[in-house]
Amino acid sequence: MAEAAPYDVVIIGAGPGGYNAAIRAGQLGLKVACIEMRDTLGGTCLNVGCMPSKALLHASELFEAAAKEFPKLGIEVGAPKLNLAQMMSQKADSVGALTKGIEFLFKKNKVEWVKGRGRIAGPGQVEVTAADGSKSTLSAKNIVIATGSEPTPLPGVAFEDGKVVDSTGALSLPAVPKHLIVVGAGIIGLELGSVWRRLGAQVTVVEYLDRITPGMDSDVAKAFQRALTKQGMSFRLGAKVTGAKSGKDGVELTVEPAAGGAAETLKGDVVLVAIGRRPYTEGLGLETVGIEPDKRGFIDNDHFRTNAGGVWVIGDVTHGPMLAHKAEEDGVAAIELIAGKAGHVDYDLVPSVVYTAPEVAWVGKTEEQLKAAGVAYKTGKFPFSANSRAKINHETDGFVKVLADAATDRILGVHILGPQAGEMIGEACVAMAFGGASEDIARICHPHPTRSEAVRQAAMGVEGWTMQA
């Protein structure tokens, strides 16, 4: 019996990077298989990350709005009552619909979904272990590693169901904690902390650094922290968690000043450890093709090519922002290179978004980065308190900041703290991708009244002609 022809591409992992790579391969006429160890497609993002967290963020925002905003608007509905089981159920329904949608797209684009855990077994060989323990081997001209990442554990703080949880556990708590302690003031911790605060929890955030959201423009981060504090979230910055002890009535954390000093105890009934994520390469068989990750677990690449011939890497398991949309771009670019096209990703134009209320979004350089690089720049800034739509909607926290080259006016960075920031940052991405200047945005007609006018006004401010503040 003749051996089956090898696949053009075998992709290990069906998260945003893997499934988009598979779909693009199918579009380009490549014979493609995508291996996924979960029972559903979509990876962390769709199953236990981006999508379920946004479902809870949306629901909790409406819950809080019904209690606090509706009466101000003349809408009398009485005190809202939380049905947490139904909130979790609608979240699961939404996630299920999304993962089924990827199954449809696989069929549409002739992508073979191979269920099981993939492991590289040598050059051009991928072994798949199914749920029942049976093994099979796929032959491939190209192998794409798209295994994503997992939560980083905190030394001295062991995970314990319902008490010490990671982001996955925090998405499915059976009851609202009285006191939730979040270890880590990054995007994931702040988003999930805001969910449970809106639903009634006291939330304390402990962060090793002396600021929240590393990587965010510090001007924006300070304003963001003030907004979250005003909402009721408390922060312990410059603090190091060194241990945890759980009992019947909760968890006690040992916390020390990061700069040194006396330890103290913080007590909560649930602790969320959200100190970041690390590449997932466990049991991947990298040694069979001579690939060695770096000390942090990342796999080096040159335009997605690893040092092993025919083996490619995309998404969280390699360098660059650990974001779903970055993984998608990686996946498309890698497949296009495999197909002989000109795949490329500009990591300077990958936007970041924090889906709290207010939202935070940014793309390009921060002021700190420009100063460190010695780049002369100009700044335009506009507050949402002066934006008509934001004032009408009672969402005036925040501002837009545009950074532009002092000599050429080319946009170097855009930072938004405010309503719908994640939607508005796309305008900046497009402008920057085309090498646009702040004047380009300033002289483009924006619809009135919209929040996007704040972006235009901030762009006007680069040259000192902001008109509405």
N, C-alpha and C positions, 0 to 999 in steps of 0.2 A: 504494500500500500504506500503510495507516494506521500511524503511529508507535506503538510499544509504550507502554502507559501507564507513567508514571514509578513508580519504587519509592517507597514511603513512606519507607524508610530504606536508605541504602547505607553500610556500615561499612568503613572502610579499616583492616585489621589484624585477625587472628584469634587474638590472645593472650587471656589471661583476661578482659580488659576487653571486647575485641571479640566473642569468641565467646559470652560470657554476654549481652552486649547483643543479639546476633543471636537467641539462643534466646528471650530475653524478648520481643523484637519479634514473633517467630513465635507465642509464646503469646498475645499480645494481638491477633493477627489482622492485623498489619501485613505488607505486602509488603516483604520484606527480602532484601538481598544482602550478602554479606560477602566482601571481597577479601583474599586472602592471597598474598604473594609466595613463601613457602616451599612446598615440595611437600607439607607436612603442616600440619595445623591445630594450634593451641595456643600459637603464638608462642614467645618466649624461654623462658617458664616451663616448658612441657611438653617442649620440644625440647632446649634447652641451658641450662636454669636450675634452677628449683625441683625438678623431678621427677628428672632424672638425678643431681643432686647428692645428693638424699635417698637414691637407690638406692645410691650409693657410700658415703654416711655410714652407712647401715644395714649394708652388707656389711663395711665396715672396722671398725665397732664389734664385730661378731660375730667377725671375724678376731682382733682384739686380745683379746676376751673369751676365746676358745679358748686363747690362749697364756698369759694372765695370770690370768684369773678361774676358768676351769674347774678347774685343780688345787686351788685353795683350796676349791672346792665338792665336792671328792672325785670329780671327773670326769676320768679319765685317758684322753686321746686322743693323747698325744704332741704334738710340735711341729707346728702347722698349716703347711701349704705353700700359698703364694699362687699361684693360677692367675689372673693379671691378665686374660688374654684372656677367660676365662669370666666374670669379674666384670664386664667391659665388655659382654659379650654379654647377660648377664641384665639389665643396665641398659638396653640397647637394646631388648630384648624388652618390658620394662615400659613404656618410653616409647612404643613402637609401639602397644601395647594401648590406652594412654590417648588417643593421637591418633586412633586408629580409633573410639574411643568418642565423640569429639566429632563425627566424621563421621556416626555414627548419630544423635546428638542433632540435628544439622542436618536430616537427612532427616525425623526424627520431627516437628520443629517447622516444616517447610516453609521452611527457610532455604536460599537459593541460594548455593552456594560458587563464587565466581568466582576462578579461578586466574590469578595475575599480579600485577604491581606497579601499585598504584593511584595516581593523581595527580589532584588537583582541577584541572579545566580551565575553571573559571568557575562562576558561580552555578548550582547544581543540576546540575552536570555532573562526572562522574568518568571519566577516561580510564584504561583498563586495558591494560597492555602484557604480553602473554603471553610464555611462555618462548621461543617461536619468533619473537618480534619483532612479531607481528601486534597491531594495536590495535583496541579497541572502546570505545564510550562509553556509559555508563549515565546515565540521567536520574533525578534523585532530588529528592523534596520536602525531605528532610533528609539531611545528610552527617555521619557521626560519625567523627572522627579518633581512631583507637585504635592508633597505630603504635608505641607503647611506647618503649623506650630501648635504648641500646647502651653497651658499656663505654667509659669515659672514658680516652683515651690519656694517657700521661705525657710531657710535653715532654723531649726528649733521650734517650728510651728507645723505640726502634723495636721493634715486634712482629716476631718471627722464629719460624717454625714450630719447635716442639719445644724452643726455648730461652727466648725471651721471649714469654710467652703471656698471653692474657686468660682470663676465667673459662671460656669455651667450650673453649679449648685445654687448660686444666687438667683438664677432665672426660674427656679422651681421650688422656692421655699414654701412650706405648707401653711405658714401663718406669717403675719407681719411681725417682725422682731420689735421688741420694746426698745432695744438699743443695738444698733448695727454699728460695728467698728469696721471701717474699711482701711486696710493696710495698702497704701499706694494711692497717690493723688494723680494718677494718669487718667487717660480717657475712659477706660473700662470701669475703673473704680468710681469715678465721678458720675458716669451715666447710671450705673446700677444703684449707687448710693442715692441718687436723686429719685429713682423709681420708688424705693422703699421709704424715703423721707416723705414723699407726697402721699403715700398710703398710710402714714402715721408713725413711722419709726423715728426715734432720735438717732441721728447719724453723726459719728465722729470719724474724721479722716486723719490717719497717721501717715506722715510722709517723711522719708529720710532726708530729702533735700530741704532747703529753706524756702521753697516755692512750689506751687502746684504745676501740673502739666508741663514737664520738661519738653523743650522743643518748640513750645508756643512763644511768640513774641512776649517779652516780659511785661511790657505795658498792657497788653491784652490780658495776660495771665493775672495780673494784680486786680484789674477791673472785674475779671471773671470770678476771682475768689471773693471779692466784695459782694457780687450779686448772689453767689451761693450762700455766703454767710448771712446775708439779709433774709434769705429764704429759710434759714434755720439750720443749715449744715455747719458743724464746727470743725476746726482744723488744728492739728498738732504738727507743726512743721519742724524740721530739724530734729526729728525723733526716730530712734531705731528700736524696732521690736526684736527682743532677744529670746523670748520664750512664750509659751502658752500652756495654760493648765485648765482643762475643762472639768466641769462637775455637773451635778444635776440641774443647777440653776443658772448655768451659763459658762462663759469662758473668761478667764483672767489672763490678760496680756502683760508681760513685763516690758516696760518701755524705758529707754535711756536716752538722754540727749545725744545726738549724733556727734557733737563736739566733745563729749565726755561729761560725766557728772553722775549724780545719784539716780538710781532706778526708781520707778514708781509703777503702780499697778493700775491698769484700766480694765473695767469689767463690762462685758456686754453679753447678750444672749446668743448673738451670732457674730462671727468674724468672717469678713470677706478678704481673702488674700488676692490682691490684684497688683502685683509688682512687675508685671510684664509677661511676655511670652517668649518661648525658646523654640528653635527649629525642631521638628519631629522627624528624627532619622533612626529611631530605635529599630533594630532588626531589619534594616533596609538592605543589607548585603553590600554596602559601599566598598568594603574591602575586597570584594571579588573582582572589582574593576579598577582598583588602585586609587579610589577617591578617599581622601582624609579630610573631614570637616575641621574648621579652625577651633580654637579653644572654646568659643561660645556656641559651637555646633553648626555654624553656617558653612555652606558649600560654595567655594569660590567659582566664578565663571568669567568667561570672556564672551560677551554677547550671548549669554545663556549656555554656552558650551562649557562643560567641565573639562578637566584634564584627561578624562577617559573618552576615547573616540566613540561617537554615537550616543553619548549620554548628556542630556541637557537638564538644566535646573531652573525653576521659576518660583515666584511667590515668596512666602515667609521663610522658606528653607534656604534662601540665598539673601544677599545683601540688598539694601534699599528699604523704604518704608514698609512696615508689616501691616499692610492694608489690603482689603479685598480687591479694591479697584486697581491697585498696583499689580496684584497677582493676575488679574484679568489681562492687563496690558502686556505683562510678561508672557503669558500663555499665547496670546495672539502673535506677538513678535517672534517668539521661538518657533512656532509652527510655520510662520511665513518664511523664516530663514531655512527651515528644513525643506520647504517646498521651493526654494530657490528665489524667494522674493526678498525685499529689503525691509525686514522687520526692525523696529527701533522703539525704544521708550526713553522719553526725557524725564528723568527722575526729579529734575528741578521744577517740573510742572505737575507733580502729583499732589492734589489738594488733600488736606486733612480736615476732618469735621468732628466736633463733639456735639452729640445730639441731646444735650440738656436743654433747659429753657432758662435763659436765652441760649441759643446755639452759638458755637464758635466755629469759624472756618477760616482757613488760610492757605495760601499758595505762594511759592517763591521764598525769598529771603526775609529774615527778621531783621530788626534794627541792630541787634547784637551781632549777627553774622556779618552785616555790612560794615559795622564799625571794626570788627576784628580783621576783616579783609582789607580795610583801608579804602573802601569805596565811598566816594562823595555822593551823597543822595539828598533828595528833597522829600518832604513829608506833607501829605494832605490828610486832614482828619475831619470827620463830620459825625456829630452825635445823633442817635436815633430820637433823642428828645426833641430835635428840631425837624424831624421827618413827619409829614402830615399823616401818612397812613399809620405809622407807628403810634402817633399820639392818639388818633381816633380809636385804635385797637388796644390802647393801654399797655403797650409793650415798648417802653421807651428806654429800657436799660441797654447800654452798649454804644458802640460806635463803629465806623469804618475807617481804616487807615490805609492809605496808598503810599507806597515808597517808590520813588522814581530816580533814575540816574540824574545827577546834578547837571551833567553836560548835555546828554542826548535826550533826556526825558523818557527814556525807555522804562517801562514798568518793571520793577525788580521784585516787588512783593505786595500782596494785598491781604489785609487781616480784618476780619469781620466778627464782632461780638454783637449779637442781636437776633431778632426774629428772622427765621428762614435763612439764616446765614449759609447753610449747606446748599440751598438752592441758588443763592446769589453768587457764590464763589465761581460758578461755571463761567460767568461773564468774564471774570478776571483771567481764568485759564485760557479762554479763547483769545482774548486780547494779547496775552503774553506769548501764546504759541505763534502768533503772527508778528511778534516783535513790536507790539503796539506801545504807544506813548500814553502818558496820563492824559494828554490833550485829546487823544482819540476818544477816550471814554467821556471826557468832559464835554466834548462837542457832539456827542451822539444823543439824539432825542430819546428820552426815557418816558414811559407812560406815567401819567399822574392821576390819582395819587397811588404810588407804590413804594414799597420799602427799597426797591432797587435805585430809586432816586438818591438815596444816601450814598451809594457807590459813586454816582456821578458827581455829587457835591464834594465828596472827599477828593476825587480826581481834580475837580476845579481848584481845590485848596492847595494842590501841589504848586500852582502858579499864583496862589494868593487871591483868587477871585471867587471863592465860595459865596453864593448869593443868598442862602436861606438860613444862615446862622451867623 
